[in-house]
Amino acid sequence: MHRWELFEDGVIAASVGVGGRPAAGPVAGLPHTHHHYYRLDPDVATIGGNTVQLGTRGGAAATQWQNVARGAHALEPGSRLRVASEAPKPNGLLRSYELLPGSNIGPDGRTSSADLWVAPYRGNLDDGYEVGTDDSVLTSRYAAETGASVGEENDVSLWYALRQHVEPRTAGEEHRIVPYRFTGFRLDPRDFLDDTPNRLYRTSPPSP
């Protein structure tokens, strides 16, 4: 079950739930991992002129952002990734969308080799139908298209792997039915506005 939630403050939350009747057969009840691949095309301010950046945190210091090249990348715990407009605002800040990962297990090195692929947007390759039982085509073709580049005047495309590790409880709570259990990630807007919007949240007392 796929779920998309669009919030009034611009946050986009995506999640997928796995549930239903327990499977039968020799592998029934064994731990396993679901691999969900999302194609993201976050055009910030303009279609082109965006760059992908990875941020590292340092205590009370501000996040240090570095440009990310085309190809496959691992997202370490606590890492921050954003797609940012290359044109700064008058105050020097960059409009961006930050990706907050949500996988509950890392790549296994066989069916899953990375967390994220940075690729140029190409309609003939971005349909996703070629992504099969592993992510090899993302590395070999989607993120490695000859003659294409990302950033500057080009359109950036991201492929994100959301992995959901499941350990069935068929001898207990999931004996007859498996309730839907959701795993997801978020895209958070940052520095689009210069001030707090009025009456954005329905709270009591009202928000500013």
VEXDREN-2710 file (C-alpha; in Angstrom, 1 decimal):
% VEXDREN-2710
k/r/px/py/pz
1/MET/0.0/0.0/0.0
2/HIS/1.6/3.3/-1.2
3/ARG/0.8/6.5/0.7
4/TRP/1.7/10.1/-0.1
5/GLU/1.0/12.9/2.3
6/LEU/1.3/16.6/1.3
7/PHE/1.4/19.0/4.2
8/GLU/0.6/22.7/4.2
9/ASP/4.2/23.7/5.1
10/GLY/5.4/22.0/1.9
11/VAL/6.6/18.7/3.4
12/ILE/6.1/15.7/1.2
13/ALA/6.0/12.3/3.1
14/ALA/6.1/9.0/1.2
15/SER/5.6/5.6/2.7
16/VAL/4.8/2.1/1.7
17/GLY/2.9/-0.5/3.9
18/VAL/3.3/-4.2/3.6
19/GLY/0.6/-6.5/5.0
20/GLY/-2.0/-9.1/4.1
21/ARG/-2.3/-12.8/4.5
22/PRO/0.8/-14.7/5.5
23/ALA/2.5/-16.5/2.6
24/ALA/2.6/-20.3/2.4
25/GLY/5.5/-22.5/1.3
26/PRO/9.1/-23.3/2.4
27/VAL/10.2/-19.7/2.9
28/ALA/7.1/-18.6/4.8
29/GLY/7.8/-16.9/8.1
30/LEU/11.5/-16.2/7.3
31/PRO/13.0/-12.7/7.7
32/HIS/13.3/-10.8/4.4
33/THR/13.7/-7.3/3.0
34/HIS/11.5/-5.4/0.6
35/HIS/13.3/-3.0/-1.8
36/HIS/11.2/0.0/-3.0
37/TYR/12.7/2.3/-5.6
38/TYR/11.5/5.9/-5.9
39/ARG/12.3/8.2/-8.8
40/LEU/12.4/11.8/-7.6
41/ASP/12.5/14.9/-9.8
42/PRO/12.7/17.8/-7.4
43/ASP/12.8/20.9/-9.6
44/VAL/13.7/23.7/-7.1
45/ALA/12.7/27.1/-8.5
46/THR/13.6/26.0/-12.1
47/ILE/13.8/22.7/-14.0
48/GLY/17.6/23.1/-14.5
49/GLY/20.1/24.9/-12.4
50/ASN/19.9/22.5/-9.4
51/THR/22.6/20.6/-7.7
52/VAL/22.7/17.6/-5.3
53/GLN/24.6/18.1/-2.0
54/LEU/25.5/15.9/0.9
55/GLY/25.7/17.5/4.3
56/THR/27.7/16.6/7.4
57/ARG/26.9/17.8/10.9
58/GLY/29.4/18.9/13.5
59/GLY/27.9/19.5/16.9
60/ALA/26.8/23.2/17.2
61/ALA/28.4/24.1/13.9
62/ALA/26.3/24.6/10.8
63/THR/26.0/21.8/8.3
64/GLN/28.7/21.7/5.7
65/TRP/27.4/21.0/2.2
66/GLN/29.4/19.4/-0.6
67/ASN/28.3/18.7/-4.2
68/VAL/27.5/15.1/-5.0
69/ALA/28.6/13.7/-8.4
70/ARG/26.5/11.5/-10.6
71/GLY/26.4/7.8/-9.6
72/ALA/25.6/5.6/-6.7
73/HIS/25.9/6.8/-3.1
74/ALA/25.5/5.4/0.5
75/LEU/23.7/7.5/3.1
76/GLU/25.3/7.1/6.5
77/PRO/23.2/7.5/9.6
78/GLY/22.6/11.2/10.4
79/SER/23.6/12.3/6.9
80/ARG/21.6/15.0/5.1
81/LEU/21.0/15.2/1.4
82/ARG/19.4/18.1/-0.5
83/VAL/18.6/19.3/-4.0
84/ALA/19.3/23.0/-4.0
85/SER/18.8/25.8/-6.5
86/GLU/22.2/27.1/-7.7
87/ALA/20.8/30.7/-7.7
88/PRO/21.0/32.1/-4.2
89/LYS/18.3/34.3/-2.7
90/PRO/19.1/38.0/-1.8
91/ASN/20.1/36.8/1.7
92/GLY/22.5/34.3/0.3
93/LEU/20.6/31.2/1.2
94/LEU/19.7/28.5/-1.3
95/ARG/16.2/27.2/-1.8
96/SER/16.3/23.4/-1.4
97/TYR/14.4/20.2/-0.6
98/GLU/16.1/17.9/1.9
99/LEU/15.6/14.1/1.8
100/LEU/15.2/12.5/5.2
101/PRO/15.9/8.7/4.6
102/GLY/13.8/6.1/6.3
103/SER/15.1/2.6/5.6
104/ASN/15.4/0.3/8.6
105/ILE/18.3/-1.7/7.1
106/GLY/21.3/-1.0/4.9
107/PRO/22.3/-2.4/1.5
108/ASP/23.1/-6.1/1.5
109/GLY/25.7/-5.9/-1.3
110/ARG/23.7/-8.4/-3.5
111/THR/20.2/-7.2/-4.5
112/SER/20.9/-3.7/-3.0
113/SER/24.2/-1.9/-3.4
114/ALA/23.5/1.7/-2.5
115/ASP/20.9/4.1/-1.0
116/LEU/20.7/6.8/-3.7
117/TRP/21.6/7.3/-7.3
118/VAL/22.2/10.8/-8.8
119/ALA/21.3/10.9/-12.5
120/PRO/20.5/13.3/-15.3
121/TYR/16.8/13.4/-16.0
122/ARG/16.1/11.5/-19.2
123/GLY/12.5/10.6/-20.0
124/ASN/13.5/7.5/-22.0
125/LEU/15.3/5.9/-19.1
126/ASP/13.4/7.2/-16.1
127/ASP/10.2/5.2/-16.4
128/GLY/11.7/2.6/-14.1
129/TYR/10.5/-0.5/-15.9
130/GLU/14.1/-1.8/-16.3
131/VAL/14.6/-1.9/-12.5
132/GLY/14.2/-5.6/-11.7
133/THR/15.1/-7.7/-8.7
134/ASP/18.3/-5.7/-8.0
135/ASP/19.5/-2.2/-8.5
136/SER/22.3/-2.9/-11.0
137/VAL/20.6/-1.1/-13.9
138/LEU/20.5/2.1/-11.8
139/THR/24.3/2.0/-11.6
140/SER/25.1/0.8/-15.0
141/ARG/22.6/2.8/-17.1
142/TYR/20.4/5.3/-15.3
143/ALA/23.2/7.1/-13.4
144/ALA/25.8/6.5/-16.1
145/GLU/24.2/7.7/-19.3
146/THR/26.9/8.6/-21.8
147/GLY/27.2/12.3/-22.6
148/ALA/24.8/13.5/-19.9
149/SER/25.7/15.5/-16.8
150/VAL/23.9/16.8/-13.8
151/GLY/23.8/20.3/-12.3
152/GLU/24.3/23.6/-13.9
153/GLU/21.8/23.9/-16.8
154/ASN/20.7/20.3/-16.6
155/ASP/17.8/18.6/-14.9
156/VAL/18.6/16.4/-11.9
157/SER/16.9/13.1/-11.2
158/LEU/17.2/11.0/-8.0
159/TRP/16.6/7.4/-7.4
160/TYR/16.1/6.5/-3.7
161/ALA/16.0/3.0/-2.3
162/LEU/13.6/2.6/0.6
163/ARG/14.3/-0.8/2.3
164/GLN/11.9/-2.4/4.7
165/HIS/13.3/-5.4/6.7
166/VAL/10.5/-7.7/8.0
167/GLU/10.7/-10.4/10.6
168/PRO/7.4/-12.2/10.5
169/ARG/5.5/-13.0/13.7
170/THR/3.4/-15.8/12.3
171/ALA/3.6/-17.7/15.6
172/GLY/2.1/-14.7/17.4
173/GLU/0.4/-11.5/16.4
174/GLU/0.6/-12.2/12.6
175/HIS/-0.7/-15.8/12.7
176/ARG/-3.8/-15.2/10.6
177/ILE/-3.2/-11.7/9.1
178/VAL/-0.3/-9.3/8.8
179/PRO/-1.3/-5.7/9.7
180/TYR/0.1/-3.1/7.3
181/ARG/3.4/-1.8/8.6
182/PHE/4.6/1.4/7.0
183/THR/8.2/2.6/6.3
184/GLY/8.8/5.9/4.7
185/PHE/10.9/9.0/4.0
186/ARG/10.4/12.7/3.8
187/LEU/11.2/15.7/1.5
188/ASP/11.4/18.9/3.6
189/PRO/11.5/22.3/2.0
190/ARG/14.1/24.7/3.3
191/ASP/14.7/28.5/2.9
192/PHE/11.9/28.9/0.3
193/LEU/10.3/31.7/2.5
194/ASP/11.8/34.6/4.4
195/ASP/9.4/34.6/7.3
196/THR/6.9/32.3/9.1
197/PRO/3.7/32.1/7.1
198/ASN/0.5/33.2/8.9
199/ARG/-2.2/30.8/10.0
200/LEU/-0.5/27.8/8.5
201/TYR/-1.2/25.3/11.2
202/ARG/-4.6/24.8/12.8
203/THR/-3.6/24.8/16.5
204/SER/-5.1/26.1/19.7
205/PRO/-3.9/28.7/20.5
206/PRO/-3.5/29.7/16.8
207/SER/0.0/29.6/15.4
208/PRO/1.6/32.9/14.3
END
